[in-house]
Amino acid sequence: MKEFGYQRAHDVTGAVALLAADPDARYLGGGTNLVDLMKAGVERPARLVDVRELPLGRVEPTADGGLCIGATVTNSDLAAHPDVRRRYPALAQAVLAGASGQLRNMATVGGNLLQRTRCGYFTDVSGPCNKRTPGSGCPAVAGEHHNHAVLGASGHCVAVHPSDMGVALTAFDAVVSYESADGPGESPITDFYLPVGDTPHRETALPPGALITHVSLPAAPVAARSRYRKVRERASYAFAIGSVAAALDIEDGRVREARLALGAVASRPWRARAAEAVLTGAPADRATFAAAADAELAAARPLPDNGYKVTLMRNLVVSVLTELTELAEGDAR
C-alpha cells in the first residue's frame, strides 16, 4: 500500500479546504469501500481527510414533511430510524439488504452513494479498464459480464452501480446536497449519477473536492406503501444481480401514483419512467404490471451472457407490484 497522510476534519468548510489544497486527497467516512480500493491499488490517495466527526450524523424531519439525512449517518442508524421505517420502508429494506451488520455499522450515507463498481476488471489493476484508465478499453464487453448492465451501457463500460440504498433514494426523488470550494450546491439524484457514455470515469456530477453534506427526501405519501426486493446469487451478504424499489398508490382498483427504480441493471440506479407512465391510471393487475415492465425493458441491450437479467427483472417488477397491490387490498378490508 502506498503511504498516505491522515487528517481529521473539524468542520465542513475546513474539510473542503483540505481537499482544495490537495487534489490527491480523499474524504474518509466509514472506509468500507475506499480502504478496499486502496488495498487493491485502485485508489492511491496522498491523504485521507476523516469526516466522521463532522456534525452531519442526524436524520431530521423537514418543513415540507420529508426527511433530511446527514451524510455521516451510518447505514445501521438509517435503517433503524422510525421515520424512515414508517414513511419510506423501501429505503430501510434496501439498506438492510445492502451489507452485513458489521459493514452497516461503519458505512455512511455519503460513502454509500459514492461507492464504486464491483466489476472484477475495475479492481484488477493489472489489466485495462476505462473507469481506471480512460481510453484503455473495457474487457468486460467480451469477457466476464454475467452481472453487468443491460440498460444505459456503452461500448466503453458495462459495469453496474452497486448501491442498494441509491435505488430506493432514486425512486423517492432524493436530492443530494454538497459543499464545494465555490459554496453549497445540490443535485437531484437522477442527475447526480452521470450517463456512462464515453466517459465512464466521470461517475457523478459532484464538483472536484466537493463533500456530500446531506440527502433530502421530499414528502411522498405514496412511499409509505413501498417495498425493496433484491435478487442475489446467495442468501447471505452479496451484491444484487437485480433489484426493485417500488411504491404504489391504488384507488378503486387503479394505480393513482407509481414509483419504480431498478438496481444492478445499469451504471447508475435506474428510474423506470417508462414503466411508471404505463402504470399511472391503469388497472392494478398483473397484465398492467407486465406491460409496464416490458415498456421499461424494451430499451435493454444485453450482452451474450447476461440476457437472463431481462427476464429476471420483468418477473421481479411484476412480483413486487403484485405484492404491493395485495397489501393495499388487505388495508382496504
N, C-alpha and C positions, 0 to 999 in steps of 0.2 A: 504493500500500500504506500502511496505517495505521502510524504509528510505534509501536514496541514496545520494551520493555526486555528485557534478556538477563541471566541469572544462571546460573552453573554450580553444580549441587548436588554436595556432597562426601559426603553420607551420606543414607540413606533417610529418616531422621527429619527431617533438615533440608529435604529436598525437599518432604515432605508439609507441613511447617510453612510453607514459602513459598507453597504454594497455599492453605493455610488462611487466610493473611493477605491473599491477593489472589485472590478468586474468578474474576477475569477473566484469570488466568494459565493457561498450558497447559504440560504436560510436552513436552519435545523429545527424541525418540530419534533415529532416522535422518532424520526430516523428509520422507520420501518421499511422504507423503500430506498431512500438516499444512501444509507450506510451499506445496504446490499450492493448498490450500484458502484459505490466506492471500492468495495472489496473486489468486485469483478473488473475494475478498471474502466468502467463506462463513464463514471463521473470522477473527476480529478480536481476538486476544488482546492484553492490555495488557503481558504479559511472557511470555517463554519461559524455562522452567526446564530447563536441559540436564541430562539424567540419564545421558548416555552413559558417564560415567566412574565411575558407581556400581559396587560390586562384585557385579554381577548378570549377569556375562558367561560363566558356565560351564554346561556340561552334565555332570551327575554322576549316577551310579547311586544308587538308594535302597535301603534295607534290605529292602524287600519285592520287589526285583527289577525295579522300574520305573526311571524317569528323572526327574530334576529339571532343568528347563530355565530358566535365568535369563532375565529379561525383556529384557536388553540383548544377549543372544546374537544375532548377525546371522543373517539367513536363510542366507547362504552357509556360515557355520560350522555351523549346524544341519543343513543338507542333507549336509554332508561328514562329520559326526561318525560314527565307525564303529559306535557302539552304536545310533544312530538308523537307519543304513542296514541293519544286521543284524537288529535286533529290531522296528523299525517302518518297513519300507521304504516303505509308502504315504505316510508323513509326509515322508520325504526326496523322494519323487517329486512330492508336492504342492508343496513349497517350490520345487523346480526348475522346475515348470510355472508358478509364480506371477508371475515377473517376469524382466527381463533380468539378466544378470550384474552390471551396474553397480548396479542397484537392490538386488539381493540383498546386495551388499557393504555397503550402507548401512542397509537396513531391519532393524528389530529385531523380536523375537518379540512383545513387548508392544505395539508400534506396529501390527504386522500384525493383531492381534486387535481393535484399536480403529479400524481404518481405516473410513472412511465409504463409503457407496454411490457408485457412479459414474453414477447416474441423471443425465441431462443437465438435467432440471428442478431437481434439487437444486443443481447447480453454477452455474445461471443465476440470479444474484441479482436480475435484472430482473423475474422472474415469481414466482408463488406456489409454495409447497412446504410441506407440513405438517411436514417434518423441520426446515426452517429457521425457519419462522414458523407455530407451531401455530394451526390454525383457518383458514389461508389457502386450503387446498384442495390437491388432488393432480391436476395437469393430465395426468399420465401415464395416468390411467384412460381418458380419452377421446382422448389424444394418442399420442405415440410410445411404444410399450410392448413391442416385439417381444422384448426381452431381459429382461422383468420377471417378477414372481413368478407362479407357478401354484399354490403351496401356502401356506397360512397368511397370505395377504394380507387386506387390508380395504379398504373404500372410502376410507380415509384415507391409504393408502400402498400402492403395489405394487412398490416398489423391492426389489432383491435385495442381499444381502451379498456383497462381492467377494472375500473371503478364500479362497484355496485351502488354506492351512495349517489354517484353522479347521475345514474339512470333515474332514480326517484326524484332527485332535485330537478332534473330536466322535465319530468312530467308535470311538476308543480310550478314551473316558470320562475325558478330561483334566480336571484341577481347576485353576482359576485362583486363585492366592493374591495378596493385595494388602495394602498398609499404608495405613491411613487415620488421620485425626486421633483417632479413637476406638480405635486399635490395629489389630492384624492381623485379617484375615478371609480367607475362601476361598469359592469358589463352583464347583460342578460346571459344566462348560462348557455343558451343556444348559440350565442355569438362568441362566447368565451373560448370554446374549442374551435379551432380553425379547420376548414376542409383540408384534406391531405394534399390534393393537387400534386404539383411538382415540387413542393417544399415541405416534406413530411417532418423535417427537423424543427419547423415552426409549429408548435402544438397548440399554443394558447395566444390570446390577444393581450396578455399582460405586457406592459412596457418593461424594458430591461431593468432589473433590480427592484421591481415592484413587489410589495408584500401584501398578500391577501389579509384583510382585517376581519371581514365577516361575510356571511352569506344570508341574504334576506329571502324569506318565503312570504309571498303575498297571501292575503286571506283567500282561501279556496274551500268553501263548504263542501264541494264535491270530494275533496281529498279525505274527508272523514270516513268514507267508504272506499278504501283503496287496498290494493294488495301488491306485493312484490313476490315474484316467483322466479327461482333460479334453477337452471339445469347445469349439473357439473358431472365430471367423469367419475367422481367418487363421493360418498356421502359426507366425508369429513372435509375440513377446510381445503377448498380448491377454487380456482378461478372459473368463471362461468364459461360454458360453451354457448349459452343463450340465456337471456333473462328478459323479464317484462315487468314494468311498473305500470299499473292501470288503476283508474278510478272511473266510476260510473254514477251518474245521477239519473234515475229512472222514474218516470211518471206515467201512470196509466199504460204500462207495458211498452213505452217507447223511451229511447235514450234522449234525455234532455241535454246532458253535457257529458263529454268523454275526455279523459286524459290518458295518453298512451305513450310510453317510451320504451325502447328496446336496448338491450345491452349485449355486448360481445359479438356484435354484428358489423361494427364499423370502427373507424379510428377515434370516434367520439360517441358519447351517449346519443342515441338516435331518437329524436322526437318524431313520432309517427303521425304526421299531419294528414297524409292521405287517408289513413285508416280512421282518424278522428272525423274527417269530413263525411265518410261513409256512415259512421255510427250515428252522428248527430241527427236526431229527428226520426231515425229508423226504428223498426221493431226490435226489442231487446231479445233476440233469439239467436240460435246457433248459425242460421243461414246468414244473418246480418254480420255476425262476428267473423265468419269465414270470408265473406265478401270484403270486409274491412282489412283483414289480414292479407288477402290476395292483392288488394289495391296497393298496400304498402310494399309488399314483397315483389311486385311487378318490376321494380327497378333493380332487383337483386342481380348481381353478376358473379355467381360463384366460380371458384376455381375447380380444377378436376377432382380434388379430394375433400371439398367442403360443401358440396351441394346439399348434403343432408341437413344443413342448417336452415335451408329454406322451408323444408317440411317440418322440421322441429319447431321453428318459430311460428309457423302457421298454427300448428297444434297447440302451442303454448299460449298464443294470443286467445284462441277460442276457449281454451280451458280456463284461463284466468277471468275472462269476461263472463263466462258462464257461471263461475263461482260467485262473482260479484252480483250477478242477476239473482241467483238463488238466495244470496244474503239479503238483497233488497226485498225479495218476496217474503222471506221469513220475517223481516222487520215490519212488513205491512200487515201481517196476520194479527 
